[in-house]
Amino acid sequence: MKSFQVIRTHLSPYHGPDFEQNERQRLEKIPGVRVEKLNLADISKPSILITNTHTDLKDLPSKLLQNTQLILHSNSGYDNFARDEKLLEKIPLVIGHEIRAQAVAEYCLSALFQGLLELPQHLMWSKSRTWERPLIKDQPVWVYGYGHIGKIITETLKSLGAKVTVIDPYLAKTSQPKTDHSQAKIVIACCGHNASSHHMFNETFFHSAHPELIFINGARGKLVEEKALREFLLTHPKAQAFLDVFENEPFDESWHHFPQVWKTSHIAGVYSGLDEGMIQFEENTLNDFMSMDELDFQKKYTNELLQNKWLNGELI
């Protein structure tokens, strides 16, 4: 029977007070699994790591990595591993896309609805029964990124009749527009951050953006050149931005005087059931890893393996 020590490298501040204990109890119900703290682990034993965005593999003992058979990354963001391609050649790393994708998609959709309209309330019956509002079906929407989050957003908006243009140079099946984006009333960033996407929303982009643009970023802060966005907003008072992530976090006073900007503190993927979602992901993946042979496991998790997300040396 397979036997592993499971080591969580870091905890995140949004976890509940009982998360670590609950995680241990659930995972140790799996035959052959023993959960251990990093500082108490025997780095010479076969190990499975549970990481998050604070994990830098180069800070971990090399002997521990030599004996690591699997990494579970229960986060949707994984650009902290961008320089680790060689280090991860022999260690399958499974990304927990499923845990947060729905939550981040709902954040973006909530921002979209809030940007388009404010729900009226009538304290007395309104005889006019008028409501001047735009419908989503009439809005040209551009979604940048067609991964788990982008797919949910795109399919949801299309079901409402929206005219959705998908931008994702890494996926051939998406339609790449031949015209500029100046007609896009709504832009939603859903892509990861790498050398190619760094500051993709820059001065050039905002120079030709729609004057009443609704810009939504629940993905990665460094996709946006924030100085260019601020200058655009200053000269286009009807434009709006919904930002959950920033070039430098926490965001600073440079964002304090923009009434058309809605700011949140990197919480798009946080929800009341997050701890349970993470433990369930870890439990399911570990059960598969313990019961399946290597080829069957890698086949089942093809779309979730970080090793399959490098293209020409770049993590996409």
N, C-alpha and C positions, 0 to 999 in steps of 0.2 A: 504493500500500500504506500502511496505517496505520503510524504511527511514534510511540512514546511513551517518555519516561523514566519509570521506575518508582521511586518513592521510599518507603522504609520510614521512617516518622516516629519510631518508638520500638521498642526491643527489650525483651523481658520477661526476668526473671532465671531462669526455668525452661528457657530454650533451651540446647541443648547448645553446646559450644565451636565446632563446625563449622557451626552453623545458618546464619549469615549468608552464609558462603561457598557452602554447598550451595544456598541459596535463590537467590543470584545466578546460579550456574551453570545451574540448572534453568530459571529464568525467561528468561535470555538465549538459551536455545535456541529461544524463540518468535520467529519473524520479526517484526522491527519493534520489539522490546523491548530497552531498555538500562537496567540497574539503576544507580541513582546514590544516593550518600549525600545527606542533606538539606542539609548544610552546603556541598556541592560542586555542588548542582543549579543549573541555569539556570532560574530561576523564570519566565522568559518563554516557555519551551517547553511544548508539550502534555505533560501529566503524568498519571500514575496514582499514587495514594497507597495505601500499605498501613499501616493504623493499628492501635492497640490501645487498651486502656482508659486508658492514660496520655495519649492524644492529646487535646489541646484545640485545636479548629480555629481558635479565635480567636487562638491564639498563633502561627499560621503566617502567612507573608507574604500579604497580600491578593492580590497579583499572582499568586502560586502558585495560590491557590484559583480565581482567574479563569481560569487555564489548565488546571485539573484537570478531566479528562473522566470519571473513575471513581475511587471509593474502595473498596478491599477491606478489610473489617474482619474479620480472621480471629480473632474472639472471639465467644462467644455473648452476652456482656453488652454492652449498647450504651447504657446510661443516661447515659454521659458526653456523649452528643450531644443530651440532652433539650432544650437551649436553642438548638439549631442548625437549627430547621425552615426559617427564611428563608434561612440560609446554604447549605442543601443543596437548595434548590428546583431547581437546574439541574445538580446533580452526583449521579448515581445512586450509592448506597452499598449494597454487597452484604454481608450479614452471614454469617459462617461458622458458622451453626447446626450444620451437619452434623459439624463437627470435634469438638465436645465433648459433644453431646447424649447419646450413648451412655455416655460416661464419667461424667457427672453423674448420669444415671439409675442407673447401677450403684452409684455412691456411696450414693445414697438407698436403694436396695434392700439393699445390704450393711448399712447402718445399721439398716434395718427388721429384717432377720434377726438381727442381733446384739442388738437390743433385745428381741426376742421370746424368744430361747432361747440357751443355751450348749451347744454340742455336747459330749456326755459322752464320756469315754474310760474303758474298763474295762481295768484292768491284769490282772484275772483274770475268767474267765467269770462273768457275773451270772446266777444262777439265777432271779431274780425277773423279769428281762426287762421291767422297767417303765420308762416314761419319761413323766413328767407334763409335757406341753408343749402350748401352744396351736397350732392350725393357722391358717394365714393365711386360709383360707376362712371362718373364724368371726370374723374381725377387721373391724370397721367402719373403713374407711380413707377419709380425706378428702384429696384432692389439689387444691391451690390453684394453678391455672394449667394451661392445656391447650395449650401450645405444643409444640415438638419434644420437650422433656424430659418434660413432663407426659403426653404421648401414650404415650411408651415405657413409663413407669411404670404408667400406667393399664391399658394393654393387657396388660402382663406380669402385673400383679396379678389382673386379671380372668381370665386364663388359668389362674390358680391357684385361682380360685373366690372371691376376696375380694369383699366388698361395698364397692365404690368409689363414692364421691360426688365428683363433679368440681365445683369452684367456679371459674368464670371468667366474670365479668360481661360480658366483651367478645365472647364467642362464644355466639351464640344457641342453637347446637345442644347445648350442655352443659346438664345438668340442674341447676337451681338449687334447693337444698333449701328446704322451707317450715318446717322445724323448726330449732332451735338445734343447735350442734355438740357438745353435752355428751356425746353417746353415742359420739363419735369416739374410738376407742382410739389411732389412729395419724393424725397430721397431717403431710403432706409439702408443704413450700413449694417451688413450681416457677415462680413468677411473677416478672416484672420489677418494678423499683422505679420508682414515679412518685409524683406528689402524692396520687393516690387510694389507692395501696397502702402508703404510708408508715405504719409502725407499725400495720399491719392486725392483727397479733398483739400486742394491747395488754392493759391491765389488764382491760378488759371481756371480752375473749376468754378470758384465762386464769382469770378468776373463775368461769366456767361450764364450764371444760374438764374432761375425764375425769380422775379422781384418779390413774389409772395411765397417763396420756398418754405416748405416745412421739412426741416432736416432732422433726422432721428438717428442717433448713434448709441446703441446698446452693445456694441461689439468691442472695439479696441480704441483707446484714446489717441494713439499715435497714427491712426488712419487720417486724422484731421490736423491740418496746419491751423492751430487755434487763432493765431494773429490774423490770418486771412479771413477766418469765419467771423471774428469780432468786427473787422473792418466792413465786411459785407453787411452785417446786421446793423451797424451804425448808419449806413447809407440806405438801408432798405427796412424801414420801421415796420412794414407789414409782414416781413419774413419772421419765421420762428425757428427755434432749435430746441430739441429735447435731448439732453446729454446725460448719460449715466456713467460715462468713462471719459477720461481726460488725459492730455499729454503727460501731465504731472499730477499725481494724486497724493494728498487731497487737493481739490481745486482751490485756487487762491482768490484774492480780492479782485483780480482782473475781470472776474465774471460777476461782480456784485451789482453792477449798474446796467444790467440788460433785462428789462422787464419782459421781453419776448423770449427769454431763455428759461426753460424749466430744467433745473439741475437736480440730480440724485447722486447718491454716494456709492456707485458701483454695486447696485442692489438688484439689477434687472433679473438676475438668475436666482435670487433669494426668495423663498416662499415658505409657508408654514410647514409643508411636508418635506423640506429639503433634507433634513437629517435622515429621515426614513428612506427617502429616495436614494441617498448615497449608500446607506447600509444595504439596501435591497440590491443595488447594482453590484456592490462588492460580493455579496452573498451569492448572487446568481453566477457571476463570472468565476468566482472561486470554485463553486460546485462543478461548473463545466470543466475548469482546468484540472481539477482533481480526478474527474471521471472520464475525460476524453483523451485520446492520444494527440500528440502534437499537431499532426497534419489536420485532423478534424477540427481541433480547436482553432487553428489559424484560419481555416476555411470559414468557419462560422463567424469569426470576428474580423473578416477581411476589411469591412468598411470602418471598423473601430480601431484598427491597429495603426499606431503612429508611423510604423515603418512604411506603410503604404501611402503616406502623405508627403513624402519628399519627391519633388520633381526637379530634376537637373540641379540637385544640391540645395534646393530651397524648400522650406517647410510651408506647405500651402494649406 
